[in-house]
Amino acid sequence: MPLRGPGPGPAPTHVCAHPSPNFGPRRDGRLPSLVVIHFTGMAVLDEALDRLCAPEHQVSAHYLVARDGRLYHLVDEENRAWHAGHGTWGGSGDINSRSIGIELDNTGSTPFSAPLMDRLETLLDGILTRWNIPPAGVIGHQDFAPTRKWDPGPRFDWRRLAHAGRAVWPEPDAGTDTPDETAFLAAAERFGYPVEAGLDTVLTAFRARFRPWGEGPLDGPDMAAARDLARRFPVDRTAPSA
């Protein structure tokens, strides 16, 4: 199955073609501006592949990365895979039409394997180049659907991706600010989070990604991290979605 996309950038090599019938055209001429990271939540790779390719389940992703580093190509990048469901990021919905979805072979309760992470990084390099997606456009399922999902979960190494420019991370010297619930939600929303669900839900999603060791009520480091991300990576809500 050939990979197609605008602009330069190599297609992944050593790919296992495993086509899924669960896809359609991207709506309203939209192009990918996000990459969404998921975990399968299943202990057996073949079961995850079967589910992502079974018409009756109506779910899919563009890629699945196995624990041993094998890469499965399920849906062509130019098409709309069915991986996101309901949710918004930066105030806009229809994440499926705006994104490329990557499933990772992990239950969420264990560390993500080194071969998997190595392969994911190589895959991201190609996707971000082909579609001109900035590092801030790499998000998790929980980020845009915090009331429904918790993947890729607190065991996923976002800091590793950010260190190599494949995602974003708060500055290590962001420091601490006085906790302020209203200001925290405003900063989280400016970064992209949907904040309608309220402080507890947004804080849980934010910490799962940026402060998985954080506990208790909103604190100063939460505030500083959110403000730093909002300052450096604000979502442009006036930009066209196509």
Secondary structure, DSSP 8 states (H G I E B T S, - for coil): -----SSS----SSEEE---S-EE--GGG----EEEEEE---S-HHHHHHHHH-GGG----SEEE-TTS-EEE-S-TTSEES---S--BTTB--HHHHEEEEEES--SSS---HHHHHHHHHHHHHHHHHHT--GGGEEEHHHH-TTT---S-TTS-HHHHHHTTSS----TT-------HHHHHHHHHHHT---TT-HHHHHHHHHHHH-TT--SS--HHHHHHHHHHHHHS---TTS---
